[in-house]
Amino acid sequence: MKTLFGGLISMILLGVYVHLISVAVRVVDCVSGPGCTLYPLSYFNDGMAQALSVIGGLVSALVIAELALAKPGEAPGARVLDAGASANATRAVTVVSVLYVLVWIGAGLCAFLVGLYHPKELPALTTHGQAWLGLAVSAAYAYFGLSPKT
């Protein structure tokens, strides 16, 4: 039951994260184009900027933690299952965890690229995209077990 509620909370956070990035991208698109009034700069308010920062950090921390605990080649999140878990349970956890990571990558990459081409329109998105890039590198290092030689 604990795993189910934890998974539900993490999915809700991912949904809010994707929504905030989507709104931010629409605002940037509107502000950078002529005559658009549907998504003015004021639409992405300070509360949204703060939520993007906090929720983006939480989602990224979850992804990095799961990738750090997973063995290379193993699906993130597989460790939550009991040793005798059914094939269907293993498949479901694998699909959900891989999709979670892919959505995080897609949303973060979108924030990074939009912020790269429109750095001044919405600084909260630009800052988040740059922070996401550093976190994505950390996630890759964590998953593949890369570390400097001593």
Salt bridges, closest charged atoms under 4 A:
GLU66 OE2 - ARG79 NH2 2.61
GLU121 OE2 - HIS118 ND1 3.55
